[in-house]
Amino acid sequence: MRWHRPGISYLCALKPYFLCKPFTITKCTNRSSSITVMAMKSIGESDVGILSYISSLPGFRGILKQRYSDFIVNEVDTDGNVVHLTSLDAPPEIVSESKPMKVHGTSESYASEIELFRSLAGASDAEILEAFLKQISSGVDDSISPIVFAPDTDKSHRTAVHNFFKKFNFLVTDTVDGPDSSSKCVRVRVDSGLQNNRGRVSKKRKERGDKPFDSRGSDNWPEHVGKFLRFHLYKENKDTQEALGLIGKMLGIQTRSFGFAGTKDKRAITTQRVTVFKQHASRLAALNDRLIGIKLGNFSYIQEGLLLGQLLGNRFTITLRGVVADSEDTIKASAEALGRHGFINYFGLQRFGSGSVPTHLVGASLLRGEWKGAVNMILDPREGETNVIAEARNYYKESNDIDGTLKQLPRYLVAERAILQCLKKCPGNYLQALKAIPRTLRMMYVHSYQSYLWNHAASMRVQKYGIDKVVVGDLVYCKENHTATAAVQKSEENVDEDCGDANTYDSCHLEEICTLDLPTERNKLVKAVTAEDVQSGNFTIDDVVLPLPGSRVIYPTNDIAEVYHDLAAKDSINLTETIHNVKEFSITNMTGSYRSVFQRPKDYEWELISYVDRNLPLAESDLDNLLKSQSVEITKEEKMHDKSKDEDSLDSIEQSGSCKKSNKLQANENENGEAAQDPQMALKLSFNLPTSSYATMAIRELLKTSTSVAFHKALNE
């Protein structure tokens, strides 16, 4: 079936899908009541204000992410270009204008030093050092890679190793993370200062200004070449930090050397831009043969590294499997309606965490100044976690043994570990413990409470006033020629939504929250709609926004404003005053922002597919397309030698490259000639969304079912 692009001829008056029950929430005034509220295995959509739909069309059954290849994400850069992996080749090697490295004295024998090191570090590490010194003595240029010794948990021993290398004036050492949470490794590299005849120039971190990248070993870089290597990172079933950590370890550099615009989902196939400081493309391209589930390509050198938020959004290709509806027409009508009318721009469940302790409840405690209660929510045992984490939480609750708990807690539980390490140094100082959490992570709690209020307000706006027109009191972005008094819009924080694994949202793999303003979003004016505006037709439903609470936003002048204040009051929170003096946890110290109530997918396409084998991918990834194009090129070369052989080969490539053709063949029989299972239906959608929108909320509008991980896992059983 061909891709469908929705037209503009179909338009009907739509009403909210259902009216929700009155808003209720249990007041959390102390720790025990908070735990009562959280006595659930995981939060549901209604718990965070996701209550309404745009369309009154019936939903249908469909499984989201049955396979990770059913969720493909391609970043959209700031110029509006969709990022694809189209080449794995490195560009021609840059030519350094500086003289080749000459290290004096490296031709001499280091037999006695190697024997001393053997007694200090063991035979294996001594052999690594011996090979390293021989490579340096051979006169090889600055392409010599660092060496990393075996993991070492003994800090005093690592210090002895560092001291040993002080006799080598052409080498420098540092410490890098080992393969597990309790170990570190000593790394040795050639001192880059000698390459420019300046002697040892290694600086302490404070002297380097704590740069956001690992600059050691990169002084000899040609001035005419950009300092940053930009490449496209293609990954399968891995989150961004995991992939970059692996690449960094292979290159012998720290993860902070990399820059990226946003994190991407783990259970997915994703392609995004990444920059790395002063690395040769050939080194990264050489990793492709060793990396599993990761490919690097489209290399180029640029002057500036990527920063969080430097993207317009993402292009999603989502395949819903096991689709069941009362008729095919129901599916088609819903797919067309999504393209025409869009969806309510809710903050999805990922925003609130996947555990039994929703992040917005922690945020509410912070806004109330309940520091100990917030710490307990983060540390206490909770439902639905792995045995390792559950045992560690229970151990701490029963014993208060911080050291023992830290040994058990996985390193990716950043918030928990930061709190415990601070409490070890400052017992009972719960506020300081909360501030020990990395800022991006700790602010996520307060931001999720803002999102909780916004979701409820959006639901009430749709239920009370519908989705067809602007009403008096709505907030809208001003038109360019509008001169009425209005509030200045501070750009909503750029968050790469729907691109963080919901199962690990409580850990360090989070959507990054960034205050980078894109040029098109700066200084937008927001005003309340008047009766004259409604009568003139200056604004449409797409212009309607709602505020994320803060000190510099205005609220609707109709009764939607009451939703914010009533819900906050039930949580003992005042949106205009604060009861404590900790600014970062104060709603009045946050500027706030605005968010569109409705979102239409851009460049929207959909396709119905019949399939039999659930293990076969139904959408082609960048790597599939790249390998196919390479195969076609090879086939064209072979055609010059053997035309008939080429025809057979090309036919084979075309058949293997078309998911639809292979599915149709399998619908009749499998490779053994036996009767296959009955074919199933899948719906494939492709569309662009801005960074602040959730693809799962578009899927929710289509299916009229929950988007929770647990719900779709149950469908898949």
ChimeraX attribute file (.defattr): number of C-alpha atoms within 10 A of each C-alpha:
attribute: neighborCount
match mode: 1-to-1
recipient: residues
	/A:1	9
	/A:2	9
	/A:3	13
	/A:4	16
	/A:5	14
	/A:6	17
	/A:7	10
	/A:8	7
	/A:9	7
	/A:10	9
	/A:11	10
	/A:12	10
	/A:13	9
	/A:14	15
	/A:15	19
	/A:16	20
	/A:17	18
	/A:18	12
	/A:19	14
	/A:20	15
	/A:21	8
	/A:22	7
	/A:23	13
	/A:24	10
	/A:25	12
	/A:26	11
	/A:27	15
	/A:28	20
	/A:29	14
	/A:30	13
	/A:31	16
	/A:32	10
	/A:33	12
	/A:34	20
	/A:35	19
	/A:36	11
	/A:37	16
	/A:38	18
	/A:39	13
	/A:40	16
	/A:41	15
	/A:42	20
	/A:43	19
	/A:44	17
	/A:45	18
	/A:46	15
	/A:47	16
	/A:48	24
	/A:49	23
	/A:50	25
	/A:51	23
	/A:52	26
	/A:53	24
	/A:54	24
	/A:55	24
	/A:56	15
	/A:57	19
	/A:58	16
	/A:59	19
	/A:60	17
	/A:61	18
	/A:62	24
	/A:63	23
	/A:64	24
	/A:65	20
	/A:66	21
	/A:67	18
	/A:68	19
	/A:69	24
	/A:70	24
	/A:71	25
	/A:72	25
	/A:73	29
	/A:74	25
	/A:75	27
	/A:76	24
	/A:77	18
	/A:78	15
	/A:79	8
	/A:80	12
	/A:81	15
	/A:82	18
	/A:83	21
	/A:84	24
	/A:85	23
	/A:86	16
	/A:87	17
	/A:88	19
	/A:89	16
	/A:90	19
	/A:91	15
	/A:92	8
	/A:93	9
	/A:94	14
	/A:95	10
	/A:96	13
	/A:97	11
	/A:98	12
	/A:99	11
	/A:100	14
	/A:101	19
	/A:102	18
	/A:103	19
	/A:104	11
	/A:105	11
	/A:106	17
	/A:107	13
	/A:108	10
	/A:109	12
	/A:110	13
	/A:111	10
	/A:112	9
	/A:113	15
	/A:114	19
	/A:115	16
	/A:116	14
	/A:117	20
	/A:118	16
	/A:119	10
	/A:120	15
	/A:121	18
	/A:122	13
	/A:123	14
	/A:124	11
	/A:125	17
	/A:126	20
	/A:127	15
	/A:128	14
	/A:129	19
	/A:130	16
	/A:131	12
	/A:132	18
	/A:133	18
	/A:134	16
	/A:135	15
	/A:136	19
	/A:137	17
	/A:138	10
	/A:139	14
	/A:140	13
	/A:141	14
	/A:142	16
	/A:143	10
	/A:144	12
	/A:145	16
	/A:146	17
	/A:147	17
	/A:148	21
	/A:149	19
	/A:150	16
	/A:151	17
	/A:152	17
	/A:153	14
	/A:154	11
	/A:155	11
	/A:156	10
	/A:157	13
	/A:158	19
	/A:159	12
	/A:160	12
	/A:161	17
	/A:162	17
	/A:163	11
	/A:164	14
	/A:165	16
	/A:166	12
	/A:167	9
	/A:168	13
	/A:169	15
	/A:170	22
	/A:171	18
	/A:172	21
	/A:173	20
	/A:174	12
	/A:175	15
	/A:176	17
	/A:177	16
	/A:178	18
	/A:179	12
	/A:180	10
	/A:181	15
	/A:182	14
	/A:183	15
	/A:184	20
	/A:185	18
	/A:186	20
	/A:187	19
	/A:188	21
	/A:189	19
	/A:190	25
	/A:191	22
	/A:192	23
	/A:193	20
	/A:194	20
	/A:195	23
	/A:196	14
	/A:197	12
	/A:198	9
	/A:199	13
	/A:200	15
	/A:201	13
	/A:202	15
	/A:203	10
	/A:204	9
	/A:205	10
	/A:206	8
	/A:207	9
	/A:208	12
	/A:209	9
	/A:210	10
	/A:211	12
	/A:212	12
	/A:213	17
	/A:214	19
	/A:215	15
	/A:216	18
	/A:217	20
	/A:218	16
	/A:219	15
	/A:220	19
	/A:221	18
	/A:222	14
	/A:223	10
	/A:224	10
	/A:225	16
	/A:226	17
	/A:227	20
	/A:228	23
	/A:229	23
	/A:230	27
	/A:231	23
	/A:232	23
	/A:233	23
	/A:234	25
	/A:235	25
	/A:236	21
	/A:237	18
	/A:238	21
	/A:239	23
	/A:240	23
	/A:241	17
	/A:242	13
	/A:243	22
	/A:244	21
	/A:245	16
	/A:246	14
	/A:247	20
	/A:248	18
	/A:249	16
	/A:250	15
	/A:251	15
	/A:252	17
	/A:253	23
	/A:254	17
	/A:255	20
	/A:256	16
	/A:257	20
	/A:258	25
	/A:259	22
	/A:260	20
	/A:261	26
	/A:262	31
	/A:263	24
	/A:264	29
	/A:265	28
	/A:266	25
	/A:267	24
	/A:268	24
	/A:269	26
	/A:270	33
	/A:271	29
	/A:272	26
	/A:273	26
	/A:274	23
	/A:275	26
	/A:276	26
	/A:277	25
	/A:278	23
	/A:279	19
	/A:280	20
	/A:281	24
	/A:282	15
	/A:283	14
	/A:284	22
	/A:285	19
	/A:286	14
	/A:287	16
	/A:288	16
	/A:289	9
	/A:290	10
	/A:291	15
	/A:292	11
	/A:293	13
	/A:294	23
	/A:295	23
	/A:296	27
	/A:297	23
	/A:298	20
	/A:299	23
	/A:300	17
	/A:301	22
	/A:302	15
	/A:303	11
	/A:304	15
	/A:305	21
	/A:306	19
	/A:307	16
	/A:308	18
	/A:309	25
	/A:310	20
	/A:311	26
	/A:312	22
	/A:313	27
	/A:314	32
	/A:315	25
	/A:316	21
	/A:317	24
	/A:318	26
	/A:319	30
	/A:320	24
	/A:321	25
	/A:322	21
	/A:323	20
	/A:324	17
	/A:325	16
	/A:326	11
	/A:327	9
	/A:328	12
	/A:329	10
	/A:330	15
	/A:331	23
	/A:332	15
	/A:333	13
	/A:334	20
	/A:335	26
	/A:336	20
	/A:337	21
	/A:338	21
	/A:339	23
	/A:340	19
	/A:341	20
	/A:342	20
	/A:343	25
	/A:344	28
	/A:345	21
	/A:346	30
	/A:347	24
	/A:348	27
	/A:349	25
	/A:350	26
	/A:351	28
	/A:352	27
	/A:353	24
	/A:354	25
	/A:355	21
	/A:356	20
	/A:357	26
	/A:358	26
	/A:359	27
	/A:360	23
	/A:361	24
	/A:362	27
	/A:363	23
	/A:364	23
	/A:365	28
	/A:366	28
	/A:367	29
	/A:368	22
	/A:369	20
	/A:370	19
	/A:371	18
	/A:372	18
	/A:373	21
	/A:374	26
	/A:375	22
	/A:376	15
	/A:377	21
	/A:378	19
	/A:379	19
	/A:380	16
	/A:381	20
	/A:382	21
	/A:383	14
	/A:384	14
	/A:385	15
	/A:386	8
	/A:387	9
	/A:388	11
	/A:389	18
	/A:390	17
	/A:391	16
	/A:392	20
	/A:393	21
	/A:394	16
	/A:395	17
	/A:396	20
	/A:397	15
	/A:398	8
	/A:399	10
	/A:400	13
	/A:401	13
	/A:402	17
	/A:403	12
	/A:404	13
	/A:405	22
	/A:406	19
	/A:407	13
	/A:408	17
	/A:409	19
	/A:410	17
	/A:411	16
	/A:412	14
	/A:413	16
	/A:414	18
	/A:415	23
	/A:416	25
	/A:417	22
	/A:418	17
	/A:419	23
	/A:420	25
	/A:421	16
	/A:422	21
	/A:423	19
	/A:424	14
	/A:425	10
	/A:426	12
	/A:427	12
	/A:428	12
	/A:429	15
	/A:430	21
	/A:431	19
	/A:432	15
	/A:433	25
	/A:434	24
	/A:435	16
	/A:436	20
	/A:437	18
	/A:438	13
	/A:439	12
	/A:440	14
	/A:441	20
	/A:442	20
	/A:443	17
	/A:444	22
	/A:445	26
	/A:446	25
	/A:447	23
	/A:448	24
	/A:449	28
	/A:450	23
	/A:451	23
	/A:452	26
	/A:453	22
	/A:454	26
	/A:455	28
	/A:456	23
	/A:457	25
	/A:458	26
	/A:459	24
	/A:460	22
	/A:461	22
	/A:462	22
	/A:463	20
	/A:464	14
	/A:465	14
	/A:466	18
	/A:467	22
	/A:468	16
	/A:469	14
	/A:470	23
	/A:471	21
	/A:472	16
	/A:473	18
	/A:474	23
	/A:475	26
	/A:476	25
	/A:477	23
	/A:478	22
	/A:479	13
	/A:480	8
	/A:481	6
	/A:482	12
	/A:483	9
	/A:484	11
	/A:485	11
	/A:486	17
	/A:487	17
	/A:488	18
	/A:489	22
	/A:490	20
	/A:491	20
	/A:492	21
	/A:493	20
	/A:494	26
	/A:495	25
	/A:496	30
	/A:497	28
	/A:498	26
	/A:499	27
	/A:500	24
	/A:501	23
	/A:502	25
	/A:503	16
	/A:504	18
	/A:505	21
	/A:506	26
	/A:507	18
	/A:508	17
	/A:509	25
	/A:510	28
	/A:511	25
	/A:512	22
	/A:513	20
	/A:514	18
	/A:515	14
	/A:516	15
	/A:517	16
	/A:518	15
	/A:519	9
	/A:520	8
	/A:521	11
	/A:522	13
	/A:523	13
	/A:524	17
	/A:525	19
	/A:526	26
	/A:527	23
	/A:528	24
	/A:529	23
	/A:530	16
	/A:531	10
	/A:532	10
	/A:533	14
	/A:534	15
	/A:535	11
	/A:536	9
	/A:537	10
	/A:538	14
	/A:539	19
	/A:540	13
	/A:541	17
	/A:542	18
	/A:543	19
	/A:544	22
	/A:545	23
	/A:546	25
	/A:547	28
	/A:548	27
	/A:549	26
	/A:550	18
	/A:551	17
	/A:552	17
	/A:553	20
	/A:554	23
	/A:555	21
	/A:556	20
	/A:557	16
	/A:558	15
	/A:559	15
	/A:560	21
	/A:561	18
	/A:562	14
	/A:563	19
	/A:564	23
	/A:565	17
	/A:566	16
	/A:567	20
	/A:568	19
	/A:569	13
	/A:570	14
	/A:571	19
	/A:572	16
	/A:573	20
	/A:574	19
	/A:575	17
	/A:576	13
	/A:577	12
	/A:578	18
	/A:579	11
	/A:580	13
	/A:581	10
	/A:582	13
	/A:583	12
	/A:584	16
	/A:585	23
	/A:586	22
	/A:587	25
	/A:588	19
	/A:589	17
	/A:590	18
	/A:591	15
	/A:592	22
	/A:593	22
	/A:594	25
	/A:595	20
	/A:596	21
	/A:597	24
	/A:598	21
	/A:599	21
	/A:600	20
	/A:601	22
	/A:602	14
	/A:603	13
	/A:604	23
	/A:605	20
	/A:606	23
	/A:607	17
	/A:608	21
	/A:609	22
	/A:610	20
	/A:611	26
	/A:612	21
	/A:613	18
	/A:614	13
	/A:615	9
	/A:616	13
	/A:617	17
	/A:618	25
	/A:619	19
	/A:620	16
	/A:621	23
	/A:622	20
	/A:623	20
	/A:624	11
	/A:625	15
	/A:626	17
	/A:627	14
	/A:628	16
	/A:629	14
	/A:630	12
	/A:631	15
	/A:632	17
	/A:633	12
	/A:634	14
	/A:635	20
	/A:636	15
	/A:637	12
	/A:638	16
	/A:639	16
	/A:640	9
	/A:641	10
	/A:642	11
	/A:643	14
	/A:644	10
	/A:645	12
	/A:646	19
	/A:647	15
	/A:648	11
	/A:649	17
	/A:650	17
	/A:651	11
	/A:652	11
	/A:653	16
	/A:654	15
	/A:655	13
	/A:656	13
	/A:657	16
	/A:658	13
	/A:659	17
	/A:660	18
	/A:661	14
	/A:662	18
	/A:663	19
	/A:664	15
	/A:665	14
	/A:666	21
	/A:667	19
	/A:668	15
	/A:669	14
	/A:670	14
	/A:671	9
	/A:672	7
	/A:673	9
	/A:674	10
	/A:675	12
	/A:676	15
	/A:677	14
	/A:678	12
	/A:679	18
	/A:680	16
	/A:681	18
	/A:682	20
	/A:683	21
	/A:684	21
	/A:685	21
	/A:686	19
	/A:687	19
	/A:688	24
	/A:689	22
	/A:690	21
	/A:691	22
	/A:692	20
	/A:693	27
	/A:694	23
	/A:695	24
	/A:696	21
	/A:697	25
	/A:698	24
	/A:699	21
	/A:700	18
	/A:701	27
	/A:702	27
	/A:703	23
	/A:704	20
	/A:705	16
	/A:706	19
	/A:707	22
	/A:708	20
	/A:709	16
	/A:710	14
	/A:711	14
	/A:712	17
	/A:713	13
	/A:714	9
	/A:715	13
	/A:716	14
	/A:717	6
